[in-house]
Each structure stands twice: as C-alpha cells, then as structure tokens.
Amino acid sequence: MTASSSSTSVQKAFLKYQHVFVFLAPLAFVVGVYFFAPTESANPGTGYWLEYWWLFIAFLIGATIVNTVGISGSALFVPFLIFVFPLFAYPLEPNTLVKIGLISESFGLSSSALAFIQYGLVDRRLATTLVLGGVPFVVAGALLSFVIPEPLFHALLGIALLAASFLLFRANLGHEEPGGGSGGTGDKTVSADGGELPDDANKLGPAGVERDDSGTITRVDREGNDYRYSLGGYVERFANYSVGGVFQGLAGFGIGELGIISMLRTEVPVRVAIGTNHIVVATTAVLASLVHVFGGGLVPGGHSMNLASTPWNMVIWTVPATTLGGQIAPYVSAALDTGTIKKGVGGLFAIIAVALFLMAVGGF
C-alpha cells in the first residue's frame, strides 16, 4: 500500500467515525481540566465544579443557533456573559469572558467543521490561505484585548455586532441546489486535494476536485453533487478576513461574519462557503484562545500567565455543550428555515449592540 493510499484510508476512517472523536475530545478536555488544571483554590470541592452546570443549557442552545447559520459562537456567548451571566453570578472582566467564549467556540466549531468535511463541502486550499492571511491580525487583536479599556471594548464589540447584524440581513444563506454531478456512476476519478478518489455517491473523505485550464473548480460532495466556482476576489477576501481577524482576537468573533460575506460576493457556492468558513473560524478561535490564555505577559500592561485565573468550572460545562450543539446544527438547518434563524439572530445582535453602546457611554 502506498503512502498516499494509506493516508486516504486513515482520512476516510477518521471522517467515518468522526462522531466518536467529537465525543472523546470534550471528554478528554473535561477529564484533563478536572485532574490537572490549576485553580485558585488548592482543593476545590464538588460544589466548585457543579456551580455553573446551567451554562451547559445556555451554551448548547447558543452553539446550535450559530452553527446552523454558520457564524462565530462568541457572537452570542460574549453578550450572554456580559448581560445574562451577572444576573445569576457576577460580572466578568472583558478578557475573561472572551477567553471563555473562544475556548467554547473552538470545540463547537471544530465539531461542526468535521461534519462539513465529511460531506466534502470544504475547500481546504482556500481555507489554508485564509487562515494564514488572518493569523497576524487575530494575534494582534487578542493581544490588544489585554490593554484596551472596558468602555472602548464594549463600544468596539457593539460595532462588531452591528456589522454582523447588517451582514446577516444582507447575506443569502439559503442552500441553493447544486449541480447533479455524475455521482452514482462510480467510474469517474477526480483529484481530491492531493489524492485520487472515485466520484461516487458513497464516497467518504475530502471532496473530489478538478480544475480546468480557465481556473474553474468543480467540487463534488459525498452525495455526488457538484459545485462550480473560481477563486477570484483575493483582495476583497483578504480585506474582510484581516479586519475580521482583529475582531476575532479582540472579541472572539468577526472573522466568520465578515469572511462569509466576502466568499459569497466572490461567487463561492454558499454550502462550500459555509463549510470552508467553519474551518477558518475554528482554527482562528483555537489560536486566539491560546493567546488569551498564555499571551498576557507579552504586552505592556497585560497580565502575566496565570492559568489559575481561568474559570475552569465554567468551561467544563460550556465545552461539551458547544461540541454537542455543533453536531445538532446540521439537523436543525435541514428542519428549519435558515433565513428565519438568520433574521432572528441579526435582530438580536442589533439589540445587544445598542445595549453595549449605552454601557460604553456610561463607562467613559
């Protein structure tokens, strides 16, 4: 067996049983946090770990909503932690609530992204380009969060939410009918991002891809449907993902909302755009989470690394919730009108943005 065929077999097996890995990842995280995470109390009791069990319900609902629409989880998680959480607990510092949102979002979006990869709806080359281009902006935004005044943080968060609301109302997130392709014939072979896979309806693994001399890409999903597009519009995508990257690092969201608009405007098919965007947002969320956890000592006025300050008794509930929500989202998307959910989330963003502006004005 060649190295290429062996790699393909491993890839297909991983995606076939992705639900098992999706279940094990948050379980490993919770076990690791429970036994090894440093806490401010030397011996936290059961009461410490069970104190915020109700966050599981809130973050499960939020993760299902945002993954159904294809946007960043922190767009709902961060406002929830600003306005609702203090009613039942206590106010959180901006960098702490963003940290919680990013850690939770990382698992939820990674879970949902695997489902899109399994169906062959991720352009991995495009995703890699977007991630690499957005990395410096995400890191810059995350480092900025350690020194930015709280009123200014609320104002910028309000601007990001207003922009997200506007873009959601403008975006066409309906699932248009793809081409019929030649799925089911089983006798055609197309390039598959580095390997050869049969173009058939039962294919698991990365989407079949072929590019003609004019640069037009034909992508075939696991059901044999095809999607045709080109990768023009690099400048617009770079602009959107760079600005969105700063907000992603600062507030935990922004790159997904701005990014998907740029892909739709450059005529990437909506299902491929949403699937590819999940990879970009999940990857940058993981990166921003690491900077928020470890990067405080790298900037003047930031705090030195103190893992004990992370509210571990919150994230052990939010991480499993967002992971489960990421798996539920595709079924909700199929059962409900995505446009209705989109309008509801967009309206909620606008209301939250107004409240944040009022908080910012009161804090200056």
C-alpha distance (Angstrom), angle and dihedral (degrees) to the residues before:
residue distance angle dihedral
M1 . . .
T2 3.83 . .
A3 3.81 122.8 .
S4 3.81 89.9 -112.0
S5 3.81 94.8 53.2
S6 3.80 90.9 43.8
S7 3.81 90.8 52.6
T8 3.80 90.5 48.1
S9 3.81 91.2 51.2
V10 3.79 91.8 51.0
Q11 3.81 90.3 47.2
K12 3.78 92.9 50.6
A13 3.81 92.7 46.4
F14 3.80 91.6 49.6
L15 3.81 92.9 50.8
K16 3.80 92.8 43.4
Y17 3.79 90.8 56.6
Q18 3.81 96.8 31.8
H19 3.81 91.2 126.7
V20 3.81 88.8 65.0
F21 3.81 92.3 51.8
V22 3.81 91.0 44.1
F23 3.81 88.3 54.9
L24 3.80 94.7 45.7
A25 3.84 96.6 47.9
P26 3.84 97.7 64.5
L27 3.80 90.0 37.6
A28 3.81 90.1 55.8
F29 3.80 89.6 45.8
V30 3.82 93.4 52.2
V31 3.82 92.8 45.9
G32 3.81 91.1 47.3
V33 3.81 92.5 48.9
Y34 3.81 93.1 46.2
F35 3.79 95.1 51.6
F36 3.80 104.3 28.9
A37 3.83 112.5 20.4
P38 3.82 112.9 108.9
T39 3.81 113.0 -122.4
E40 3.79 132.3 -169.4
S41 3.80 88.5 -114.3
A42 3.79 115.4 63.2
N43 3.80 94.3 -140.8
P44 3.81 110.9 21.0
G45 3.77 111.8 -167.4
T46 3.78 131.8 -141.5
G47 3.78 90.0 -85.2
Y48 3.82 90.5 63.2
W49 3.81 93.8 53.8
L50 3.83 94.9 43.3
E51 3.81 96.8 43.5
Y52 3.81 96.2 97.5
W53 3.80 101.5 33.1
W54 3.81 89.5 130.8
L55 3.79 90.3 68.2
F56 3.82 86.8 74.6
I57 3.82 90.6 69.0
A58 3.81 94.9 44.4
F59 3.80 95.1 47.4
L60 3.83 93.1 43.3
I61 3.81 90.1 57.5
G62 3.81 92.5 43.5
A63 3.81 94.2 47.8
T64 3.80 92.0 49.3
I65 3.81 91.0 52.0
V66 3.81 98.1 47.0
N67 3.81 94.9 43.1
T68 3.80 90.4 49.7
V69 3.82 89.7 56.8
G70 3.82 94.5 36.2
I71 3.82 101.3 -120.4
S72 3.82 135.7 123.8
G73 3.80 116.0 -70.3
S74 3.79 93.6 -139.6
A75 3.80 89.1 65.2
L76 3.81 84.8 78.1
F77 3.81 101.0 22.4
V78 3.81 97.1 57.1
P79 3.85 95.8 50.0
F80 3.81 88.4 45.3
L81 3.80 90.5 54.6
I82 3.82 90.8 46.6
F83 3.81 99.1 48.4
V84 3.82 110.3 17.9
F85 3.80 105.7 30.1
P86 3.86 94.6 60.4
L87 3.82 89.5 56.3
F88 3.80 89.1 65.7
A89 3.80 101.3 26.3
Y90 3.82 130.1 -0.4
P91 3.84 139.3 -57.2
L92 3.79 116.3 -83.5
E93 3.79 128.9 -142.4
P94 3.85 113.1 -107.7
N95 3.81 95.0 -113.5
T96 3.83 90.5 48.1
L97 3.80 96.2 51.9
V98 3.80 91.6 44.8
K99 3.81 88.8 50.1
I100 3.82 91.1 53.2
G101 3.80 91.5 47.1
L102 3.81 93.6 48.8
I103 3.81 95.8 46.5
S104 3.80 90.4 49.1
E105 3.81 93.5 43.5
S106 3.81 91.5 50.7
F107 3.79 91.4 63.4
G108 3.79 96.4 39.4
L109 3.80 96.0 50.2
S110 3.80 92.8 42.1
S111 3.79 88.4 54.2
S112 3.80 92.8 49.9
A113 3.83 92.4 42.4
L114 3.81 91.0 59.2
A115 3.79 89.4 57.3
F116 3.82 90.7 54.2
I117 3.83 91.7 47.0
Q118 3.78 89.3 50.7
Y119 3.79 89.8 57.0
G120 3.80 93.3 46.8
L121 3.80 95.5 -114.2
V122 3.81 98.9 127.8
D123 3.80 123.9 93.6
R124 3.80 97.1 -150.8
R125 3.79 95.7 -172.1
L126 3.80 91.6 52.3
A127 3.81 90.7 45.1
T128 3.81 91.7 50.9
T129 3.81 91.4 51.0
L130 3.80 92.4 49.0
V131 3.80 93.8 47.1
L132 3.81 93.6 49.3
G133 3.80 91.2 47.7
G134 3.80 93.0 48.5
V135 3.83 98.7 44.9
P136 3.85 98.8 87.7
F137 3.81 91.7 47.2
V138 3.82 92.7 48.6
V139 3.82 91.2 50.3
A140 3.82 91.2 47.2
G141 3.80 92.1 50.9
A142 3.82 92.4 47.4
L143 3.82 92.1 51.1
L144 3.81 90.4 46.6
S145 3.81 90.0 57.7
F146 3.82 90.7 68.6
V147 3.81 94.8 62.0
I148 3.81 105.8 27.7
P149 3.85 115.3 109.6
E150 3.81 114.8 -110.1
P151 3.85 96.0 -118.5
L152 3.81 90.4 51.8
F153 3.80 89.2 47.2
H154 3.82 90.0 54.8
A155 3.81 91.2 47.3
L156 3.81 93.4 50.4
L157 3.79 90.4 45.2
G158 3.81 89.0 52.8
I159 3.81 90.7 51.1
A160 3.81 90.5 50.0
L161 3.80 91.7 49.9
L162 3.81 92.8 48.1
A163 3.79 89.7 50.6
A164 3.80 90.5 47.6
S165 3.81 90.4 49.3
F166 3.81 92.5 50.2
L167 3.79 92.9 46.4
L168 3.80 92.6 47.8
F169 3.80 91.1 53.8
R170 3.81 90.3 47.6
A171 3.82 96.6 44.9
N172 3.77 121.9 94.0
L173 3.80 101.3 -140.7
G174 3.77 95.5 166.3
H175 3.80 115.8 127.6
E176 3.78 102.6 -114.4
E177 3.77 118.4 -157.5
P178 3.80 112.2 -91.5
G179 3.76 123.6 -144.2
G180 3.76 118.4 -80.2
G181 3.78 93.4 -118.4
S182 3.77 119.4 -173.5
G183 3.79 96.8 -76.3
G184 3.74 115.0 153.2
T185 3.78 96.4 34.6
G186 3.78 91.9 91.3
D187 3.81 92.4 -164.3
K188 3.81 102.3 91.7
T189 3.80 121.8 84.0
V190 3.79 125.0 -160.1
S191 3.78 134.3 -179.8
A192 3.80 112.1 -89.4
D193 3.79 107.6 -159.1
G194 3.78 92.0 -73.1
G195 3.81 104.5 -11.5
E196 3.78 142.7 52.4
L197 3.80 119.5 -101.9
P198 3.81 129.9 172.4
D199 3.79 114.1 -105.8
D200 3.79 97.7 -125.3
A201 3.77 138.7 130.1
N202 3.82 95.9 -109.7
K203 3.79 96.2 52.2
L204 3.80 116.4 132.3
G205 3.76 120.4 -166.6
P206 3.80 135.0 44.2
A207 3.76 117.7 -5.9
G208 3.75 119.2 -92.4
V209 3.79 109.5 -106.8
E210 3.76 135.7 -172.3
R211 3.80 129.8 173.6
D212 3.80 123.3 -156.1
D213 3.80 127.2 -148.3
S214 3.81 92.4 -90.4
G215 3.82 91.8 57.1
T216 3.81 95.5 -106.8
I217 3.81 111.5 147.4
T218 3.78 123.5 -146.2
R219 3.82 112.3 -161.8
V220 3.79 120.8 -169.7
D221 3.80 119.9 -158.6
R222 3.81 125.7 -149.2
E223 3.81 91.0 -90.5
G224 3.79 92.4 55.6
N225 3.82 96.6 -106.0
D226 3.79 115.5 139.5
Y227 3.81 132.5 -143.3
R228 3.81 122.7 -163.3
Y229 3.79 124.2 -157.7
S230 3.80 144.4 128.8
L231 3.80 130.3 -124.9
G232 3.81 97.1 -123.6
G233 3.79 119.9 132.8
Y234 3.82 98.4 64.4
V235 3.83 93.6 151.2
E236 3.81 94.7 53.5
R237 3.80 92.7 45.7
F238 3.82 91.7 48.3
A239 3.82 91.2 51.1
N240 3.80 93.4 49.3
Y241 3.79 95.8 43.9
S242 3.82 93.6 46.3
V243 3.82 94.3 51.9
G244 3.80 90.0 40.7
G245 3.81 89.6 48.5
V246 3.81 92.0 59.8
F247 3.82 90.6 52.8
Q248 3.81 90.5 43.8
G249 3.79 90.1 58.9
L250 3.80 94.6 39.3
A251 3.80 102.5 43.0
G252 3.81 104.8 9.4
F253 3.80 97.3 -107.3
G254 3.78 142.2 53.6
I255 3.78 105.6 87.5
G256 3.79 92.0 79.5
E257 3.79 96.3 47.4
L258 3.80 95.8 46.1
G259 3.78 93.3 36.4
I260 3.78 99.2 55.3
I261 3.81 90.8 50.7
S262 3.80 90.7 55.5
M263 3.81 91.3 50.3
L264 3.79 92.9 49.3
R265 3.82 90.9 46.8
T266 3.82 89.7 52.5
E267 3.82 89.4 52.2
V268 3.79 100.7 -108.0
P269 3.86 104.5 156.1
V270 3.80 109.9 -98.8
R271 3.82 96.8 -120.0
V272 3.82 91.1 49.8
A273 3.82 89.8 44.5
I274 3.82 92.9 52.8
G275 3.81 92.9 44.5
T276 3.81 93.9 47.6
N277 3.80 91.3 44.0
H278 3.82 90.2 56.4
I279 3.81 89.6 60.4
V280 3.81 92.7 48.6
V281 3.81 94.6 47.5
A282 3.81 94.1 43.5
T283 3.82 92.7 49.8
T284 3.80 95.0 46.4
A285 3.82 90.8 44.8
V286 3.81 89.9 56.1
L287 3.81 90.4 48.4
A288 3.81 93.1 47.3
S289 3.82 90.0 47.7
L290 3.80 90.8 55.5
V291 3.80 91.6 49.6
H292 3.82 91.4 48.3
V293 3.82 91.2 50.1
F294 3.80 99.2 41.3
G295 3.81 107.9 16.4
G296 3.80 105.4 72.4
G297 3.78 93.6 98.1
L298 3.81 92.6 54.9
V299 3.81 96.2 73.0
P300 3.83 131.1 59.3
G301 3.78 108.7 -100.8
G302 3.81 92.8 15.8
H303 3.77 122.6 121.1
S304 3.77 123.6 -103.2
M305 3.78 117.1 -111.0
N306 3.78 111.0 -72.2
L307 3.77 112.2 164.5
A308 3.79 89.9 -179.1
S309 3.82 89.1 69.6
T310 3.81 90.7 64.6
P311 3.83 109.0 101.3
W312 3.80 94.7 -123.8
N313 3.80 92.0 171.1
M314 3.80 87.1 65.6
V315 3.80 101.0 44.7
I316 3.82 93.7 49.4
W317 3.82 85.2 68.3
T318 3.80 100.6 35.6
V319 3.84 96.2 49.8
P320 3.85 96.4 57.5
A321 3.81 89.4 42.4
T322 3.80 95.0 54.2
T323 3.81 91.9 43.7
L324 3.80 91.1 54.4
G325 3.81 90.9 44.6
G326 3.80 89.6 54.7
Q327 3.80 90.1 57.2
I328 3.81 94.3 45.0
A329 3.82 94.5 49.0
P330 3.85 98.1 78.3
Y331 3.82 90.2 55.6
V332 3.82 92.0 47.8
S333 3.80 89.8 48.4
A334 3.80 90.2 53.7
A335 3.81 93.8 46.7
L336 3.81 101.0 42.4
D337 3.78 136.3 48.7
T338 3.80 105.1 -96.1
G339 3.81 89.8 -157.0
T340 3.81 91.3 61.1
I341 3.80 91.8 50.1
K342 3.81 89.7 46.7
K343 3.81 92.5 54.2
G344 3.78 92.1 46.2
V345 3.80 93.2 51.1
G346 3.81 91.7 44.2
G347 3.80 91.3 52.6
L348 3.80 91.1 47.9
F349 3.81 90.1 51.5
A350 3.81 90.9 53.3
I351 3.83 92.5 50.9
I352 3.81 92.4 47.6
A353 3.82 90.7 47.5
V354 3.83 91.2 56.3
A355 3.81 90.3 50.2
L356 3.81 90.5 49.8
F357 3.81 92.1 51.0
L358 3.82 89.1 52.4
M359 3.82 89.7 50.6
A360 3.81 90.5 48.6
V361 3.82 93.1 50.3
G362 3.79 90.8 48.7
G363 3.80 91.4 50.3
F364 3.81 98.2 51.3
